[in-house]
Amino acid sequence: MKVLQVSAEIFPLLKTGGLADVAGALPVALKGAGCEVRVLLPGFAPILADLIVPTVLAELTAPWGERVVLRQGVLGTLGLRAYVIDAPQLYDRPGTPYEDAQRHPHPDNHLRFALLGWVAAKLACALDPGWQPAVLHSHDWHAGLTSAYLAFGPAKGRRVATVYTVHNLAYQGLFAPIHFYDLGLPAAAFAINGLEFHGQLSFMKAGLYYSDHITTVSPTYAKEIQTPAQGCGLDGLLRVRAHDLTGILNAVDETVWNPALDPALTAMFDAEKPAGKALCKAALQQALGLAVQADAPLFGVVSRLTEQKGLHLVLAALDELIARGGQLVLLGTGETELEAAFTARAQAQPQAVAVRIGYDEAYAHRIFAATDVTLVPSRFEPCGLTQMYGLKYGSLPLVHRVGGLIDTVVDCSLEDLADGTANGFVFHEFTQQALARAVRRAFALYARPTEWRSVRQRAMQQPLGWDKAAAQYVALYRQLVTP
């Protein structure tokens, strides 16, 4: 089965969050499940640089008059066949894929990512005479117009099934309505049954409305987004489309996230031979200027620093965590106030708190390998990969009971410890008090080394690879393409 995956970023070439991890791992897993997969990506510099022996497939004029080149080749790092949109005037800029160096959204983002969906629809309509997908699988708002362009475009050849995956409903790709006229879609598309969302233009809504099937990144999140509390204003549409909505839990690329093979670590280890984890902990404590204490529970945060991620709860609980003998190491970037607050705490208590503002992939691996507990106290979390990385590296996740967090983490309650299912710590109310109680449970279990080691081993042995998710996607694709 031929599948074209459409996304704005892909690990390890370009990453701002979990979307890139999925976009990099899922095609490889689908290939292993028997699919013939290609990817379509914007021509950001790291992606173009990785394209081996690129050739020009087509020179195109976008609906708003922009001339672009579509190249094809193989991504050398991943070994995937790829189409890359070469448009330096749109993609060759400082900053992130979505923001400039001052963290302001690029003013023409509506064009930069409309182009991604427009080219995807062209590929579905036989732009490449040598390869036409049976399934067009687009990801998040950046690729949200894919199915809209296909719905209104001139269909050629056999019908192409469309799947749209929501990684985070809160980021919707909203633009002023005047930008609709740049997109080359008919006026009928700007309607309540279309792209219009409270007077604005919504790329996310386009994907939800026009795609044959919608998936989200965990079963619980698929239910949550059908409620007013987490539907971000789109819950009504999602309830109407409930029969076309499936939650498929994300997974971990075990060729990348494996402490037994990870070259970033001071010492490698696994569930059966965990001694290297203590060496990783001591090495990181020493490198960061923390007190080198094996018996001090080390808590880790690897996250965007935003209110959604619940980091203000961590700040509020930090005094008690330190008073109980714990330490905190944090890696992340985001809201200026949170960056400043965590930096100030590290400066005030350098032996107990270490903070690095920014993102460093290898350093993130070292944090998971060194820490005893991974903190993921998100207000909402579609899936979350951080807690899964914690599980793989024996850093027990401490999470809020939402989304994919509850689909992957079982609290260390007495009954769950007794029946052998516990692998972390879960709190229910999104409050500092509830988080603090979960932190106390972590300290209580840490004080019982035999039980801690047993839970840690169970966590590390939990199957989290892409095989199951890939099989679910393949089954969905087959269902959609079968007459």
FENUR-V439313 format. One record per backbone hydrogen bond with DSSP energy under -0.5 kcal/mol. NH is the residue of the N-H (numbers start at 1). CO is the residue of the C=O. If there is no record, write none. Layout:
BEGIN
nh={NH:NH}
co={CO:CO}
END
This chain:
BEGIN
nh={3:3:4:5:5:6:7:7:10:11:13:14:20:21:22:23:24:25:26:28:29:30:31:32:33:34:35:36:37:38:39:40:41:43:44:47:48:49:50:50:51:51:52:52:54:55:57:57:58:60:62:62:65:68:68:69:70:71:71:72:73:74:75:76:76:79:80:81:82:83:84:85:86:86:87:90:91:92:93:96:100:103:106:109:111:112:113:114:115:117:118:119:120:121:122:123:124:125:125:126:127:129:131:134:135:136:137:137:138:138:139:140:143:143:144:146:149:150:151:152:153:155:161:163:164:165:166:166:167:171:172:175:179:180:181:182:183:183:185:189:190:191:194:195:196:197:200:201:202:202:203:203:204:206:207:208:209:210:211:212:213:214:215:216:217:222:223:223:224:225:226:227:230:230:231:234:238:239:240:241:242:244:245:246:248:248:249:250:252:254:256:257:258:261:262:263:265:269:270:276:277:278:278:279:280:281:282:283:284:285:286:287:288:289:289:290:291:293:296:297:299:299:300:301:303:305:306:309:310:311:313:314:315:316:317:318:318:321:322:323:324:325:326:327:328:329:330:331:332:333:335:339:340:341:342:343:344:345:346:347:348:349:352:353:354:356:358:358:364:365:366:367:368:369:370:371:372:373:374:375:375:376:376:378:379:380:389:390:391:392:393:394:395:396:396:397:398:399:399:400:401:402:404:405:406:406:407:408:408:409:412:413:417:418:419:420:421:422:423:424:425:427:431:435:436:437:438:439:440:441:442:443:444:445:446:447:448:449:451:452:453:454:455:456:457:458:459:460:461:462:462:470:471:472:473:474:475:476:477:478:479:480:481:482}
co={1:36:135:3:38:137:5:40:14:20:10:10:17:17:18:19:20:21:22:24:25:26:27:28:29:31:30:1:35:3:81:5:83:85:42:44:44:45:46:47:47:48:50:74:51:72:55:70:70:68:60:66:62:60:66:86:58:69:84:55:82:52:80:50:74:75:75:37:73:39:71:41:69:84:85:87:87:88:91:99:104:100:98:106:108:108:109:110:111:113:114:115:116:117:118:119:120:121:122:123:122:127:128:2:2:161:4:135:136:163:6:165:139:140:141:143:145:146:147:148:149:153:134:136:213:138:164:215:165:168:170:201:176:177:178:179:179:180:180:186:187:189:192:189:191:200:197:175:195:200:173:201:172:202:203:204:205:206:207:162:162:244:164:246:166:218:219:220:220:221:223:224:224:227:227:231:234:235:236:237:239:241:242:214:216:246:247:217:464:252:253:253:256:258:258:261:262:259:273:273:274:274:275:275:276:277:278:279:280:281:282:283:284:285:286:285:351:291:293:295:297:327:373:329:331:333:304:306:307:306:310:310:311:312:313:314:315:317:318:319:320:322:321:297:352:299:354:301:356:303:305:335:336:337:338:339:340:341:342:343:344:345:349:349:328:330:332:356:360:361:362:363:364:365:366:367:298:298:396:300:373:374:398:376:308:308:385:386:387:388:389:391:390:372:394:423:374:397:425:376:427:400:381:402:402:403:403:404:405:405:424:411:413:414:415:417:416:416:410:410:397:399:429:431:432:433:434:435:436:437:438:439:440:441:442:443:445:447:448:448:449:450:451:452:453:454:455:456:457:458:459:466:467:468:469:470:471:472:473:474:475:476:477:478}
END
